[in-house]
C-alpha cells in the first residue's frame, strides 16, 4: 500500500470516526424508540456531501462579493483578517451553513414521530457536515504544517467544531420537528442555531482579532470549547426530557 493511500485513510478516519462516535452517543441518548441507523446515516451523508457543497459554493460566492478571504479558508487561501472576512465568518457562514444543513432535515421530517427526533436528525446532519469540514481543515494542516499540525488540528476540531455543528443543527432540527408536529415556526430555532454557531466562530477568531494581545487565542478557544460542549450537553438533556415525556404520554 502506497504512502499516499495510507495518508488518505488516516485523514478520513481522523475526520469521520469522531463524528460517527458522537452520532451513536447522541442517538443512544434516547431510551425509547431509537432512530434506525440507516436513516440517520442517510442524513449524515447528506450533511457530509450535499450540505457542505452548497455551503462552500455559497461562501465562495460571498468571498467574491465581499472581496475578502473568509476566515474558514485561512489555511488554504491566506491570513490577515479584516472586518469583511470576519463578518463573513461570524455572520454569513453560520447563516449559510445552518440553512444548508436544514435541507437534509426537511427531507426526513415525516419520520420525526416525536419532537426529540428532530434533535437527533439535526445532530446527524451537523455531524456529517463537520466530518467533511474537518477533513478539509485537517488535510490542509497535514500537507502544509506536517503531522504535528495535523494532530493538533484534529484533536481541537474533534472536541470543538464537530460538537458545535452537531448541537447547532440539533437546535434547528428541533424547530423543524415542532413545525411538522405542532405547526410552530421553525425560524426562531434556525436563528438560535445561527447565533450559537456565530458565537462559536467569534470566540474562535479571537486569536486573529486580538493577535497583539497575549492569551487572546487561548481565551477564545476556551470560550469556543464551552459553547460546543455546553451546547451538546443541553441537547442530550433535552432529548432525555422529551423522550420521557413522549413515553409517558403513550405516543410510542
TIKOL-507060 format. One line per 8 residues: their letters; for each residue x, y, z of N, C-alpha, C. Coordinates in pm, 1 decimal, decimal comma. Layout:
# residues N
A) X/Y/Z/X/Y/Z/X/Y/Z; ...
//
This chain:
# residues 252
XXXXXXXX) 84,3/-119,4/0,0/0,0/0,0/0,0/88,2/124,8/0,0; 60,4/219,3/-88,2/145,0/336,5/-100,4/125,9/432,0/16,9; 223,5/519,4/36,1/219,1/616,9/144,9/100,2/710,6/127,8; 70,8/749,6/4,3/-40,1/841,6/-21,2/-174,0/779,9/19,7; -190,4/651,1/-6,9/-315,4/583,8/30,0/-326,9/575,2/181,5; -216,4/543,2/247,7/-216,8/536,4/394,2/-250,7/672,1/453,4; -189,7/778,2/399,2/-219,3/913,5/446,7/-367,3/946,9/429,1; -422,7/909,1/313,2/-563,4/938,0/286,4/-654,2/864,5/384,8
XXXXXXXX) -621,1/739,6/415,3/-700,3/661,1/510,7/-695,0/724,7/649,3; -576,3/766,8/690,7/-560,5/830,6/822,1/-642,8/958,5/830,3; -637,0/1038,1/724,5/-712,8/1163,8/722,8/-863,3/1137,5/729,9; -910,8/1039,4/654,2/-1053,3/1006,2/655,1/-1097,6/956,2/792,3; -1018,2/868,8/851,9/-1053,1/815,7/983,0/-1054,7/925,4/1088,4; -954,0/1012,3/1085,2/-944,8/1119,9/1184,4/-1062,1/1216,0/1173,2; -1111,2/1236,7/1051,7/-1221,0/1330,7/1030,5/-1357,0/1269,4/1059,3; -1377,3/1142,6/1019,3/-1510,4/1084,2/1025,5/-1538,0/1001,0/1150,1
XXXXXXXX) -1438,8/934,0/1205,8/-1463,4/848,2/1321,7/-1519,6/925,7/1440,9; -1463,0/1041,9/1478,7/-1522,3/1116,5/1591,6/-1668,8/1151,3/1568,8; -1703,5/1192,5/1447,5/-1842,5/1227,8/1419,1/-1933,6/1106,1/1426,9; -1886,6/990,8/1380,6/-1965,8/867,7/1392,9/-1986,7/831,0/1539,8; -1882,7/845,0/1619,7/-1893,7/814,4/1763,1/-1994,4/907,7/1829,9; -1986,2/1036,5/1797,3/-2081,4/1132,2/1853,1/-2223,6/1099,5/1808,9; -2240,6/1056,5/1684,5/-2373,7/1022,4/1634,5/-2433,2/906,6/1714,3; -2353,5/803,5/1739,5/-2400,3/689,2/1820,0/-2435,8/734,8/1961,3
XXXXXXXX) -2351,1/818,3/2017,9/-2370,4/870,1/2153,0/-2501,2/948,1/2163,3; -2527,1/1035,6/2068,3/-2649,1/1116,0/2071,1/-2771,4/1029,8/2041,5; -2760,1/940,1/1945,8/-2871,4/851,9/1912,3/-2912,6/767,7/2032,8; -2814,6/718,5/2108,7/-2842,3/633,0/2223,2/-2884,6/709,9/2347,5; -2885,8/842,4/2339,7/-2939,4/922,5/2449,9/-3088,0/895,0/2465,5; -3153,5/868,6/2354,7/-3295,2/834,1/2355,2/-3310,9/689,1/2401,1; -3391,0/665,5/2502,0/-3409,4/529,6/2553,9/-3517,6/453,7/2478,7; -3623,0/523,2/2437,9/-3738,2/457,8/2377,7/-3747,2/492,2/2229,0
XXXXXXXX) -3772,0/392,1/2147,0/-3793,3/415,6/2004,4/-3677,5/484,7/1935,6; -3556,2/432,6/1953,7/-3439,1/495,0/1892,8/-3448,1/494,5/1741,5; -3390,5/597,8/1681,2/-3395,4/612,6/1536,2/-3308,1/507,7/1468,1; -3353,0/451,7/1354,8/-3274,2/349,5/1283,9/-3145,7/408,4/1227,1; -3038,0/330,5/1237,2/-2908,3/379,1/1189,5/-2909,7/410,9/1040,0; -2982,2/332,3/963,1/-2984,2/355,2/819,1/-3033,1/494,0/784,2; -3141,0/536,7/848,9/-3196,2/668,5/821,6/-3102,3/778,1/873,0; -3044,0/756,8/989,5/-2950,3/854,5/1044,3/-2828,0/869,8/954,9
XXXXXXXX) -2780,1/758,3/902,7/-2662,5/764,2/815,3/-2693,7/835,2/683,8; -2816,5/823,5/636,7/-2853,8/896,6/515,1/-2851,3/1046,9/539,6; -2901,3/1088,1/654,4/-2898,2/1230,7/688,7/-2754,1/1276,1/710,5; -2674,6/1191,6/777,3/-2532,4/1219,9/799,2/-2461,3/1239,3/665,0; -2488,4/1148,3/571,5/-2425,4/1155,2/439,1/-2469,8/1278,6/363,7; -2596,1/1314,1/374,9/-2644,1/1435,0/309,3/-2568,7/1556,4/361,4; -2550,8/1562,4/493,8/-2475,6/1673,3/551,6/-2330,9/1673,4/508,1; -2273,0/1554,3/495,8/-2130,6/1542,1/462,3/-2101,0/1574,0/316,6
XXXXXXXX) -2199,2/1555,6/229,0/-2175,2/1575,9/85,2/-2250,7/1696,5/31,5; -2383,1/1691,6/38,1/-2462,9/1794,6/-27,3/-2465,4/1925,4/50,8; -2487,2/1917,2/183,0/-2495,7/2041,1/260,9/-2365,3/2118,6/257,4; -2254,1/2049,0/272,4/-2126,6/2121,5/273,1/-2093,2/2174,0/133,4; -2135,5/2103,2/28,5/-2112,7/2152,8/-107,8/-2190,7/2282,3/-130,6; -2316,2/2282,7/-88,6/-2398,8/2403,2/-101,6/-2335,9/2518,8/-24,2; -2291,6/2490,8/98,4/-2232,5/2595,3/182,1/-2102,8/2648,1/122,5; -2018,6/2558,5/73,0/-1891,5/2600,8/14,7/-1911,5/2690,2/-106,3
XXXXXXXX) -2005,4/2651,4/-193,6/-2032,0/2732,4/-313,0/-2085,1/2869,6/-273,4; -2179,9/2871,9/-179,6/-2238,4/2999,1/-135,6/-2133,6/3088,7/-69,8; -2045,3/3028,1/10,3/-1944,5/3107,8/79,1/-1836,3/3156,6/-17,3; -1804,6/3076,6/-116,3/-1708,5/3122,0/-216,8/-1763,9/3240,3/-295,4; -1893,7/3235,2/-326,2/-1957,5/3348,3/-393,5/-1952,5/3472,1/-304,1; -1976,8/3451,4/-173,8/-1974,3/3563,1/-78,9/-1835,5/3624,4/-69,6; -1730,9/3540,5/-74,1/-1595,2/3594,9/-66,9/-1565,8/3682,5/-187,7; -1621,5/3648,0/-303,8/-1601,7/3729,1/-423,6/-1677,3/3861,9/-411,8
XXXXXXXX) -1800,5/3853,5/-359,8/-1880,7/3974,3/-345,7/-1820,5/4071,1/-245,4; -1766,4/4014,9/-135,3/-1706,8/4098,3/-31,6/-1559,5/4127,2/-59,0; -1504,7/4061,0/-159,3/-1363,7/4078,4/-193,4/-1274,3/4054,8/-71,1; -1302,8/3945,6/1,6/-1227,0/3915,3/123,5/-1217,0/3765,3/140,4; -1109,6/3719,5/206,1/-1093,4/3577,0/235,8/-1172,3/3542,0/360,4; -1269,0/3453,3/346,4/-1344,9/3412,4/462,6/-1253,7/3335,3/557,7; -1272,1/3353,4/685,6/-1176,3/3300,5/782,3/-1165,0/3148,4/778,1; -1273,8/3079,2/746,5/-1270,0/2933,3/744,7/-1172,9/2880,6/640,1
XXXXXXXX) -1136,8/2964,5/541,9/-1045,6/2922,3/437,0/-903,2/2971,2/459,6; -872,0/3023,6/577,2/-739,2/3080,0/600,4/-627,0/2981,6/567,4; -644,9/2857,5/612,4/-536,8/2760,5/593,1/-506,6/2737,4/445,2; -603,5/2764,1/359,8/-585,4/2738,9/216,9/-555,3/2867,1/140,9; -626,7/2974,6/174,0/-620,1/3095,8/92,8/-541,0/3211,2/154,0; -492,6/3200,4/276,4/-412,7/3309,0/332,0/-464,9/3358,6/464,8; -392,4/3454,7/523,3/-425,3/3505,4/655,6/-463,1/3653,6/650,7; -425,6/3725,4/758,9/-450,2/3868,7/770,2/-598,8/3903,3/761,9
XXXXXXXX) -673,8/3876,7/869,0/-817,4/3903,1/866,1/-848,6/4051,9/862,4; -959,0/4087,4/798,1/-1009,5/4223,3/804,1/-1156,5/4216,7/842,8; -1221,4/4333,5/853,3/-1359,6/4336,7/900,2/-1451,7/4255,1/810,9; -1430,8/4264,0/679,5/-1517,5/4191,2/586,5/-1502,8/4040,2/602,9; -1378,5/3993,0/615,1/-1357,0/3848,7/627,9/-1412,4/3796,4/760,1; -1400,5/3874,2/866,4/-1455,1/3832,3/995,1/-1607,2/3832,6/992,5; -1666,0/3930,1/922,8/-1811,5/3933,4/909,5/-1860,9/3811,1/833,7; -1786,6/3769,8/733,3/-1822,0/3650,0/658,3/-1819,5/3526,9/748,5
XXXXXXXX) -1717,9/3518,3/833,4/-1703,0/3400,9/919,0/-1804,8/3399,4/1032,1; -1834,9/3517,1/1087,0/-1917,8/3523,6/1206,6/-2066,3/3536,3/1174,9; -2099,0/3594,5/1059,6/-2239,8/3617,3/1024,3/-2282,7/3533,2/904,1; -2215,7/3551,4/791,0/-2259,1/3486,0/667,5/-2245,3/3334,3/675,1; -2129,7/3286,6/721,9/-2108,0/3141,2/727,0/-2211,9/3069,8/813,0; -2241,8/3116,3/935,9/-2346,2/3048,0/1014,4/-2483,2/3049,6/947,7; -2519,3/3163,9/886,0/-2648,8/3170,9/817,5/-2656,7/3069,2/704,5; -2551,8/3063,4/623,9/-2549,7/2974,0/507,9/-2542,6/2828,1/550,9
XXXXXXXX) -2453,8/2797,4/644,4/-2430,9/2658,2/681,5/-2550,1/2596,8/753,4; -2611,5/2671,1/844,5/-2727,2/2614,4/914,6/-2844,8/2595,5/819,3; -2858,2/2683,7/722,1/-2964,1/2666,4/622,8/-2934,8/2546,0/534,1; -2809,1/2530,1/492,6/-2771,2/2416,7/407,9/-2792,9/2284,2/480,4; -2759,3/2280,9/608,7/-2778,2/2157,1/685,1/-2925,3/2126,0/707,3; -3009,0/2229,3/713,0/-3151,5/2207,2/738,9/-3220,2/2134,5/623,6; -3164,0/2142,4/502,9/-3225,9/2076,8/387,7/-3237,0/1926,1/411,5; -3129,0/1867,5/464,3/-3131,1/1724,7/493,7/-3233,9/1688,5/598,8
XXXXXXXX) -3257,4/1778,6/695,0/-3355,9/1752,2/799,9/-3497,7/1757,6/743,8; -3523,3/1854,0/655,3/-3656,4/1863,4/594,9/-3689,7/1738,1/514,5; -3587,3/1674,4/459,4/-3609,5/1555,3/378,3/-3661,2/1438,2/462,1; -3636,5/1439,7/592,3/-3680,9/1327,5/677,7/-3782,1/1372,8/783,0; -3840,7/1490,3/765,6/-3930,0/1542,4/869,3/-4050,8/1450,8/892,5; -4093,6/1377,1/790,2/-4207,5/1286,9/808,3/-4173,9/1170,2/900,9; -4044,2/1146,9/924,2/-4003,2/1040,1/1015,8/-3977,7/1092,7/1158,0; -4003,1/1220,7/1178,7/-3987,3/1278,0/1312,3/-4116,6/1255,2/1388,8
XXXXXXXX) -4134,0/1132,7/1437,2/-4258,1/1094,9/1502,8/-4271,2/1157,7/1641,4; -4160,0/1185,6/1705,0/-4158,5/1257,6/1832,0/-4072,0/1382,2/1817,2; -4095,6/1479,8/1902,6/-4023,6/1606,8/1892,6/-3873,3/1586,6/1907,1; -3832,7/1495,4/1996,3/-3689,3/1475,1/2018,2/-3618,3/1417,9/1895,4; -3694,8/1358,4/1804,3/-3633,7/1305,8/1682,1/-3568,8/1417,1/1600,4; -3627,4/1536,8/1607,0/-3568,5/1649,1/1535,9/-3429,3/1682,0/1585,1; -3408,6/1671,9/1715,9/-3275,8/1695,6/1772,9/-3175,2/1593,4/1721,8; -3217,8/1469,0/1711,8/-3127,0/1361,6/1671,4/-3093,4/1369,8/1523,0
XXXXXXXX) -3195,1/1392,3/1439,1/-3167,8/1405,7/1295,8/-3089,4/1533,5/1266,5; -3117,1/1638,3/1343,1/-3040,2/1761,4/1326,8/-2893,9/1740,2/1360,2; -2868,5/1669,0/1469,4/-2730,3/1639,1/1506,8/-2662,1/1554,7/1400,2; -2735,8/1461,3/1341,2/-2678,5/1376,7/1235,4/-2635,2/1460,0/1115,6; -2719,0/1554,6/1073,7/-2683,8/1641,8/961,3/-2562,0/1726,6/994,5; -2559,1/1780,2/1115,9/-2447,0/1864,1/1156,2/-2316,9/1788,0/1169,4; -2324,0/1667,1/1220,5/-2202,5/1587,2/1236,5/-2147,6/1541,7/1102,2; -2235,7/1513,8/1007,4/-2189,0/1481,1/872,6/-2117,0/1599,1/809,6
XXXXXXXX) -2177,0/1716,7/824,1/-2115,4/1839,4/773,7/-1978,9/1859,3/839,4; -1973,7/1841,2/971,4/-1848,7/1861,3/1046,0/-1739,9/1764,9/1001,7; -1778,1/1641,1/969,9/-1678,5/1541,2/930,6/-1605,1/1584,5/803,7; -1680,8/1629,1/703,1/-1616,9/1672,8/579,1/-1538,9/1801,9/599,9; -1594,6/1893,8/676,8/-1522,9/2018,1/705,3/-1391,8/1988,9/777,6; -1395,9/1897,4/873,4/-1273,0/1859,9/944,1/-1172,1/1795,9/850,3; -1221,1/1716,9/754,7/-1131,3/1656,7/656,6/-1056,8/1764,7/579,1; -1127,4/1870,6/541,2/-1064,5/1979,6/466,1/-960,7/2052,1/551,3
XXXXXXXX) -996,8/2084,9/673,7/-904,5/2155,7/761,8/-784,8/2069,2/800,1; -812,8/1945,5/837,0/-704,8/1857,4/882,3/-613,2/1818,8/768,0; -670,1/1799,8/649,7/-587,5/1771,7/533,6/-497,7/1889,3/500,4; -553,2/2010,5/509,4/-472,8/2130,1/485,2/-360,0/2140,3/586,3; -392,3/2114,2/714,2/-290,2/2121,6/819,3/-180,3/2018,4/796,2; -219,6/1899,9/751,6/-122,4/1792,9/729,1/-26,2/1827,6/616,0; -80,0/1874,6/504,3/4,8/1899,8/387,6/85,5/2029,0/399,1; 37,2/2123,1/481,4/110,1/2248,7/497,8/201,2/2246,3/619,2
XXXXXXXX) 149,2/2196,2/731,6/224,9/2201,4/856,6/285,9/2070,8/902,3; 248,4/1958,6/838,4/305,7/1830,4/876,2/223,5/1756,6/980,4; 271,7/1640,0/1025,1/197,0/1555,1/1119,3/160,7/1625,2/1249,8; 252,2/1707,0/1302,7/224,2/1776,2/1428,7/105,4/1869,6/1417,6; 103,1/1949,4/1311,5/-8,6/2041,2/1288,6/-137,7/1964,2/1264,4; -127,8/1851,9/1194,4/-246,0/1768,9/1167,3/-305,4/1715,7/1297,5; -222,1/1660,8/1385,3/-271,3/1604,8/1511,4/-336,8/1712,7/1596,7; -271,5/1827,4/1605,5/-327,0/1936,7/1684,6/-462,2/1981,1/1630,2
XXXXXXXX) -469,7/1997,4/1499,1/-594,7/2039,4/1436,8/-704,3/1935,3/1455,6; -668,7/1807,5/1438,6/-767,2/1700,3/1451,6/-824,4/1693,9/1592,9; -738,5/1706,0/1692,7/-784,1/1699,3/1832,0/-874,2/1817,3/1865,0; -829,2/1937,7/1830,2/-906,0/2058,0/1863,4/-1042,0/2057,0/1794,1; -1043,4/2026,4/1666,0/-1168,5/2030,6/1591,6/-1263,0/1917,4/1631,4; -1209,7/1801,7/1665,7/-1295,3/1690,6/1708,9/-1365,6/1721,7/1840,1; -1300,8/1802,4/1924,4/-1356,7/1835,1/2055,3/-1432,6/1966,6/2056,5; -1431,7/2038,0/1945,6/-1499,7/2167,7/1944,1/-1593,0/2180,1/1824,5
XXXXXXXX) -1537,4/2192,6/1704,5/-1619,3/2219,4/1585,8/-1720,7/2108,9/1558,3; -1681,1/1983,8/1574,9/-1774,0/1873,6/1549,1/-1894,8/1882,2/1642,4; -1868,8/1908,6/1770,1/-1977,7/1919,0/1866,6/-2062,3/2042,4/1840,2; -1997,3/2151,9/1798,6/-2070,6/2274,4/1767,2/-2168,3/2251,1/1651,9; -2120,4/2190,4/1543,7/-2208,1/2165,5/1429,5/-2322,7/2073,3/1468,4; -2292,9/1971,6/1548,1/-2397,5/1879,0/1590,6/-2503,2/1946,6/1675,9; -2460,6/2029,8/1770,2/-2556,0/2091,9/1861,3/-2633,9/2205,2/1795,1; -2566,7/2288,7/1714,2/-2637,1/2398,3/1646,5/-2742,4/2343,4/1550,8
XXXXXXXX) -2708,6/2239,5/1477,2/-2804,1/2179,1/1383,5/-2914,9/2105,6/1456,9; -2884,9/2053,6/1574,4/-2988,4/1989,0/1654,8/-3095,6/2089,8/1695,1; -3053,0/2212,1/1727,0/-3149,2/2317,8/1760,5/-3241,1/2345,0/1641,9; -3183,2/2354,1/1522,0/-3263,7/2375,5/1401,1/-3356,4/2255,9/1378,1; -3303,8/2135,6/1399,2/-3384,9/2015,9/1383,1/-3502,9/2012,6/1479,1; -3481,6/2061,7/1600,8/-3591,3/2069,4/1697,4/-3701,5/2159,7/1643,8; -3661,9/2271,1/1583,7/-3760,7/2361,2/1526,3/-3836,8/2298,4/1410,8; -3766,2/2222,3/1327,8/-3832,2/2156,0/1214,9/-3931,3/2051,1/1264,6
XXXXXXXX) -3894,4/1976,9/1369,7/-3985,5/1877,9/1426,9/-4108,9/1945,2/1486,5; -4088,3/2055,5/1556,4/-4202,5/2127,2/1615,4/-4290,5/2186,2/1504,9; -4227,6/2230,6/1396,0/-4304,0/2283,9/1284,0/-4391,8/2176,0/1222,5; -4336,4/2056,3/1205,3/-4408,5/1946,9/1140,9/-4513,3/1885,5/1232,9; -4478,4/1868,5/1362,0/-4568,8/1800,7/1454,6/-4668,1/1894,5/1521,7; -4629,1/2020,9/1542,7/-4712,3/2112,3/1621,7/-4753,3/2238,1/1546,1; -4704,7/2254,6/1421,6/-4743,3/2370,3/1342,8/-4675,2/2499,9/1383,0; -4568,8/2491,2/1461,2/-4496,1/2610,3/1503,4/-4392,7/2649,5/1397,8
XXXXXXXX) -4350,8/2775,1/1402,0/-4248,4/2821,8/1309,5/-4111,5/2767,4/1351,0; -4034,5/2725,7/1252,1/-3900,4/2675,1/1281,0/-3795,5/2785,1/1276,3; -3833,7/2903,6/1229,0/-3737,4/3011,3/1211,0/-3669,5/3056,3/1341,6; -3741,9/3068,0/1455,0/-3671,3/3104,6/1578,7/-3562,1/3004,0/1616,9; -3584,5/2878,2/1587,7/-3484,5/2775,9/1617,9/-3365,9/2787,7/1522,2; -3396,9/2819,7/1396,5/-3290,0/2843,9/1299,2/-3203,0/2961,6/1344,6; -3266,2/3067,9/1387,4/-3192,1/3184,2/1435,5/-3109,8/3147,0/1558,5; -3167,2/3063,9/1645,9/-3093,0/3018,4/1763,7/-2969,1/2939,7/1725,8
XXXXXXXX) -2982,5/2849,1/1627,5/-2867,0/2772,7/1581,4/-2762,1/2862,6/1517,5; -2807,1/2963,2/1442,9/-2714,4/3057,1/1379,8/-2639,7/3138,1/1485,2; -2709,6/3183,9/1588,4/-2646,3/3261,5/1695,0/-2543,3/3177,5/1770,8; -2577,1/3051,5/1797,0/-2482,1/2962,4/1862,3/-2357,0/2944,1/1776,8; -2378,8/2920,8/1648,2/-2269,3/2899,5/1553,8/-2185,0/3025,9/1540,3; -2251,4/3140,9/1526,7/-2179,3/3266,7/1512,6/-2098,1/3300,6/1635,9; -2152,9/3273,2/1754,0/-2079,4/3299,2/1878,4/-1954,5/3213,9/1886,6; -1967,7/3088,8/1847,0/-1851,7/2998,9/1845,0/-1744,2/3053,2/1751,5
XXXXXXXX) -1783,4/3092,0/1630,8/-1686,5/3144,7/1534,8/-1621,0/3272,9/1584,0; -1699,6/3355,3/1653,3/-1643,7/3479,2/1707,5/-1532,3/3449,7/1807,2; -1559,6/3362,4/1902,0/-1457,4/3330,5/2002,3/-1338,2/3257,9/1940,1; -1365,9/3171,8/1843,2/-1257,0/3101,2/1776,1/-1169,0/3196,4/1696,8; -1221,6/3315,4/1666,0/-1146,9/3414,6/1589,0/-1064,8/3508,7/1676,4; -1075,1/3494,7/1807,4/-1006,7/3588,5/1897,1/-856,9/3598,3/1869,2; -795,4/3485,2/1837,5/-652,2/3486,6/1813,1/-614,0/3572,8/1694,9; -704,5/3584,1/1596,0/-679,8/3668,1/1479,6/-719,2/3812,8/1506,1
XXXXXXXX) -830,8/3832,0/1577,9/-878,6/3967,6/1604,6/-783,9/4041,1/1699,1; -740,2/3970,7/1805,5/-653,1/4033,0/1906,0/-514,6/3968,8/1901,8; -456,4/3965,1/1784,5/-328,8/3895,9/1765,5/-214,7/3957,8/1845,3; -228,7/4085,6/1883,0/-120,5/4152,2/1957,2/-133,4/4135,1/2107,6; -242,9/4075,8/2153,4/-265,9/4060,9/2297,1/-242,0/3915,9/2339,0; -152,2/3900,6/2434,7/-116,5/3766,6/2482,5/-237,3/3698,6/2546,5; -255,2/3573,9/2513,9/-361,6/3494,8/2574,6/-496,0/3505,6/2506,5; -509,8/3593,9/2404,9/-640,0/3611,3/2339,9/-685,8/3482,4/2272,0
XXXXXXXX) -593,0/3417,1/2202,1/-628,3/3293,5/2132,4/-672,5/3185,9/2231,3; -603,3/3176,4/2343,7/-637,3/3074,6/2443,9/-774,5/3102,5/2504,2; -799,9/3229,4/2538,3/-929,7/3265,8/2595,8/-1041,6/3235,9/2497,0; -1020,5/3274,1/2371,6/-1121,2/3248,0/2270,0/-1146,2/3100,4/2249,9; -1038,3/3022,2/2248,8/-1051,6/2877,7/2229,5/-1128,3/2814,7/2344,7; -1098,8/2856,1/2467,8/-1169,3/2801,2/2583,1/-1318,2/2836,2/2578,6; -1348,8/2959,8/2538,1/-1488,8/3000,2/2525,9/-1559,3/2919,1/2418,0; -1489,7/2894,6/2307,3/-1547,3/2814,1/2199,5/-1573,5/2671,0/2247,1
XXXXXXXX) -1479,8/2615,6/2325,2/-1499,1/2482,0/2381,6/-1623,7/2478,4/2470,1; -1641,0/2581,3/2551,2/-1755,2/2586,5/2642,5/-1886,4/2588,4/2564,6; -1890,5/2667,7/2456,6/-2011,4/2673,8/2373,8/-2041,2/2537,7/2311,9; -1937,8/2472,8/2258,7/-1957,1/2344,7/2190,1/-1997,7/2234,3/2287,4; -1924,0/2221,7/2395,9/-1951,5/2114,8/2492,4/-2081,1/2142,4/2568,2; -2101,1/2270,1/2606,1/-2225,2/2306,0/2674,4/-2345,2/2283,8/2584,4; -2331,4/2317,9/2456,6/-2441,2/2300,6/2362,9/-2483,0/2156,2/2347,8; -2386,5/2066,7/2330,9/-2420,9/1925,4/2311,5/-2475,5/1865,1/2440,1
XXXXXXXX) -2430,1/1913,8/2555,3/-2483,2/1865,4/2683,4/-2629,8/1904,1/2698,4; -2663,2/2027,3/2659,9/-2802,5/2072,9/2666,8/-2888,7/1993,3/2569,6; -2836,2/1966,9/2450,4/-2910,6/1888,9/2351,4/-2943,6/1750,4/2405,8; -2845,7/1683,5/2464,1/-2869,8/1549,6/2517,9/-2968,3/1553,4/2634,8; -2959,2/1656,2/2716,7/-3053,2/1670,4/2827,1/-3195,4/1690,3/2775,7; -3208,1/1768,5/2668,4/-3339,8/1792,5/2609,1/-3394,8/1664,7/2546,3; -3308,6/1586,4/2483,2/-3352,9/1458,7/2425,4/-3408,2/1368,8/2534,0; -3335,8/1357,4/2643,6/-3380,9/1271,0/2754,0/-3516,2/1316,4/2808,9
XXXXXXXX) -3530,4/1448,4/2830,1/-3654,5/1500,8/2886,1/-3772,5/1476,7/2792,3; -3754,3/1505,2/2664,6/-3862,1/1485,7/2567,7/-3892,8/1338,1/2547,7; -3790,7/1254,5/2555,9/-3808,6/1109,7/2540,4/-3897,2/1055,2/2652,1; -3871,4/1096,9/2773,4/-3951,9/1053,8/2888,0/-4094,7/1105,9/2875,3; -4105,8/1231,6/2832,0/-4237,7/1291,6/2814,7/-4318,6/1216,1/2710,0; -4254,7/1179,0/2598,4/-4324,2/1104,6/2494,0/-4367,4/968,2/2542,6; -4280,8/902,3/2619,8/-4312,4/768,6/2670,7/-4431,7/773,5/2765,7; -4432,3/876,8/2849,1/-4542,6/887,6/2947,0/-4674,5/921,0/2880,0
XXXX) -4667,3/993,9/2770,3/-4791,4/1032,4/2701,7/-4842,0/922,1/2608,6; -4763,0/812,9/2597,0/-4805,0/698,8/2517,8/-4801,6/719,3/2369,5; -4707,8/807,4/2322,8/-4700,6/833,9/2178,6/-4597,7/743,3/2112,1; -4576,8/627,9/2163,4/-4482,0/530,8/2105,8/-4555,2/424,9/2025,4
//
